Amino acid sequence: MTAHSASPSSAQTPKANAIDAYRNQLNENVVSVLGADLTGGYIKIVEDIAKAVNDGQKLRVLPIVGEGGSQNIRDILYLKGVDAGIVMSNSFDVYKKEALFEDLPNRLLYIARLYEEEVHIIASKDINKIEDLANKKVAFHGGAIVSGKLLFDKLGVKPSEISQVNFFQGLEKIKTGELSAIVRATASPMEQFEASFDPNFHKLITVPFDTRLIDSFLPSKLTSKQYPKILGEGESIDTPAIGVVLAAYAWKPGTDRYRRLELFINAFFSNIDKIIKNPKRHPKWDDVNLAATLPGWKRFPAAEAWLKRNRPATTADPKSDLQRNFTSYLEKRGVRDAQQDELFLEFQKWRQSGGR
């Protein structure tokens, strides 16, 4: 075949070359990050990061609406195109018996420990405590189907039937008597919650912290400051909380996926002040400490490298004198290593609040 007989499709035109080059340029530095439901905190946190770091073609973060919580782990590990996502810190406990999720501590690495999200249990008016939900129909929103079931299992509460239902649909089903409770784990305050809460049908259930929960949950509260239309002024109720973690698959250094995540981490960590100063960001950013460690997890190497480069030499030891003394105090009382960082963070929050 002569050059004159070549078909038009056998060679790229200048316009087609330009289109391909532009497409490749747009996709070269894109990082997709899983959040969750639009009414929850995860997607807002990811959006806050994206607004702070998006820089044209140098870096673009695409927030993705995921199923949330522990279920985001499935997508980080197995879904094509997902680079990172927000998951629950107790996810290793949740999946430790699942064959497809073996060796999670080496496959899933944390970029940053973010904040704690509170468990919200809304029940019908005849329910006074979580134990009353034994032999009742209980639904879970999104990722709470995993973490919520873990909570019920640890407390020995066995519903007669469980299902996965959208939170707001669950509130309506409580009104009709189809459900006794709906459970959701999300950062407070939850968007649209107060507008959908009907005190004639709904009750926010208190769950006092129990020693059976120590391995997987943290003590927390829901307050009138978060939900002034549901709780009276100064009123609060106890509820378990779950640590929230920005995590990624353990890509090997030198791969393109690792390069993208390194680019994202450097931009995210370097712009944390920009996020904090944004008046429209999620209030949970007040609780974020990028240097906070996460017992039982390994940090993504690029995140660890950024912290080492940017941590002042005088604080190269992440444990302050106060923390070392606190650790020594706990060790003398038999508190195991896995609990110590969690307790110290709670201790710091208590000190910052003036001992409240």
N, C-alpha and C positions, 0 to 999 in steps of 0.2 A: 504494500500500500504506500502510495506516494504521499508527500506532505500535503499536496493539494486535495487528496481524497479523504483526509482525516475528518471525522465527524466533529461538529461544534462542541459536543459534550466531552470529547476526549482530552481537551485542554482547558485549563482554568482561564477565564477572562480576567482582565485587571479588576473589574468590579467584583467578581466572585472571590478573587484573592483578598481584596480589601474587606469583604464581608467576613470571610473566614478569619482573617487576622483580628478583626474587631471582636468577633465572637470569642476567640481564644483569649484575648486581652480581658474581656469582661469576666470570664470564668476563672482566670488564673488565680485570683486572690479572694475568692468568695468562700466564706465560712458559714455553714448553716448550724443554728443552735436551737435545740428543742425547748419549748416552754410547755404550756398546757392550756387549759380552757381560758377563753378570753375574759371570764369574770374572776379568774384567780390571780395570784401574785406572780407565778412563774413567767408568764408571757410578758408581763409589765417589766420584770427585772431584765429579761432578754432585750426588750425594746429599749430600756434605758441604756444598756451597754451599746446597742447598735447606734443609737443617736450620738453617743459620745465618741465612737471610734470610726464610724463610716467615713471614708476619705476617698471618694470617687473610685478610681480604678486601682488605687493602692491597697485598699481593703474594703470589703463590703460584707457586713454581717446580715444574714437573712434569718429573722425569727420564724420559727415553725410552731404552729399549734399542734402539740402532741397530746398524748393521753395522760401525761403527768406522772409524778411520783416514781415509784419503783418500776412502773411499766415503761418509762422512758429508757431504762437500761436495755430492754429488748431491742429498741430501735437504734440505740448507740452501737450495740454489738453487731446487729444484723441488717439494718436498713441502709441501702445504698444512699450515699449523699449526705448522711447525717454526720457532722463533725463533732459536736458536743451537745450537752443537754443538762438540764437541771433534774437531779434525782434526789432521793431521800437517803440520809446517812445510814439508815438501818437496812439498806437494800441487801447487804451481804447476808444478814440474818434471814431475810425474806426468801432469798433464792438459794440458800446453802444446800437444799435437798434436790434442786432441779438439775437434771443431767446436762441440759444445754447451757447451763450457767456455772459450770465448774470453774474453779481457779479464778474467781472474780477479782480477788485482790491484785492479780497480775495482769488482768485483761482490762480492767476499768480503773482509771487513775483520776484523782481529783485535781482540778485546777485551782479551786478556791472553796473554802468553806464559807457559806454566805450568811445564813441566819436560821432561826427556828420558825417552823410553821405550826400553828395550833390545830388540834383536832376539834372540830365542831360536831357535836351530836345534837340534832334537833329531833325531839320526840313528841308524841301525842301527849295530851294533858294528863293522862292517867299514869304516865311513867315518871317516877321520881328519881331513879338512879339507874346506872348502867346495868346492874344486876336484874332489874325489872324487865330487861329486854330478852332474857332467857325464854325460849319457846315462842318468840314473837317474830314477825316479819321485819327484817332490817335490810335497807338498801345502802349501797356505797357509791359515792361519786368518783369517777375516774380512777386514779391510782390508789385511792383509799380502799378499793376492793382488796388490795394486797396488804397495805399497812394497817387498815382498819380491822381486817380479819386477824392480823397478828395481835393487835390490841385486845380484841375479844378473847382470843385463844389464851393469851397470857393471864387474863383475869378470870378465865374459866366460864365465860358467858357464851352459851350456845343458842343462837337464834333458831327458830324452827325452819326459817327459809331466808336465804340471802340472795341478793340480786345487785346488778350494776345499773344505776339509774342516774340521769342528770339531776343535779342537786335541786334545781327549782321545780322540776317535775316531781321529785321526791316530796317536796313541801306540799304540793297539791295532793299527792297520794295520801299523805298523812291526814289531810282534811277529809278525804272520802273514806278513810278507814282501811285503805288498801295496804298501808304500811304503818308500822309502829314507830319507825325512826329512819332518818337519813343521816349518813356520816360523811363528812368531808374534811380533809386535811388541807389547809391553805393558810397563807399569811393573812393576818388580821390588820386592818379591817377588810372584810370580803365585800367586793363590789356588789351592789344590788341586794344584799342580804336583808338589810333592815326594811327595805321597801316590800319585800316578799314575806316577811315574818308576820304572822297573825297571832297575837297573844290569846285569841279565843280558841285556837287549835294547837299552837306550837309551844314547846317548852325547850329552853336551852339547858342541857343536862350537865351538871357538874361531875367531874371524875377526879376525885382526890388521888394524888400520886401514891402509887403502891410499890413496894420493894420488888414485886414481880416484874415491874416495867423497866427497871434500872438499865438493863443491857441494851434496850432498843429505843427508849423514849426519855424525854427530859421533862421536869416539872414546869408548868407554865400556867398562865391565867388568861381569861378573856375579861376585859374591863369595860366600864362605862365610857371610858375615853374612846375606845374602839367602836362601841355600839351603844351610844347614848339613848337611842330610842327603845332598846331592849332591856338594858340594865339600868337601874336607878343610879343617881349620882353617887360616886364613890363605891359602887357595888362591883364585885368581881366574882368569878367562879373559877375553880381549879379545872385544868384540863391538861392532858399530856401534849407534848410538842415533839416534833421530829426535826432533826437537823436537815438543812437543805444545802446541797452541794452542786457546784458546777463541775461536771465530769466529762471525760473524753476517753475514747478507746486508746489503748496503749500502742499507738503507732511507733514504729522504729525510727530513730533519728536518721536523717538522710532521705526519707521517703517524702513524696510531695504532700501527703496528708499531714505529716509531722511539720513540714515547713509552713503550711497554712495555719496550723494551730499555734505554732510559735509566733507567727506574725500577729495572730489574733490576741494571744496572751500578752505580748509586749505592749500592744495598743490598749488593751483593757486595763492592765495594771498601771500603765503610765497615765491613764486618763481617769483614775478613780476619783481624784479631786473634782474633776469636771462633772462627774456623775453626782457626787455628793452635793455640789452647789446648784444643781438643777432643781428649781422649786417644784417642778412637776414630776420628779422621780418618786418611786415607791418609798414610803416611810421606812421600810425594812432595811434600807441602805444604812440607816443609823447604826445597825448592829453588825455591819460587815467589817471584818478585819482580815485583810488579804494574807497576813502572815500567820493566822491561826492554823494550828495543826489539826489533823483529824485522826484520832487513834484507830488503828486497824486498816488504814488506807495508805497508799503510796501516792505521793504528789507527782504530777506530770513533770518530766525533767525540765522543760522550758520554763515552767512556772517557778520551780525551785531555783533555776539559774537566774531568773529575773530578781527574785528576792535576795539572792546572795550578792548580786551586783549592786542592788539599790539599798540594802540594809546598811546603816551606818556601822563603821568598824566597832564603835563602842557598844553596839548591841548585837554583835555577831552571834553571841549566845542567845537563842530565842527565849531562854528561861531567865527572867529577871530575878534579882535577889528575893523579891516578894514571892515569886512563883516557886523558887527553890525551897524557901522556908515553908511554903504551903504544902509542897510535895512531901517534904520531910515529915511534916505534921500528919499527913494522910497515911504515909507509909507506916508510921508508928502505931496507927490505929487499924492497920490491915486492909486499907483501901487499895484495890488492885490498880495496876498501871492504866488499864483501859478506861478507868473512870476519872483519873486525875485531871486530865486536861478539860474534860467536860465540867467537873466541879470547879476548877479554877476560873473558867469563863463565867460560870454562874456567880462565883464569889466576886469577880471584877464588876459584873453588872450590879450586884448588891451594893458594893462600895460606891459606884458611880451614882447610884440612886439615893445616896445618903443613908443607907441602911434600911430602906423601906422594903 
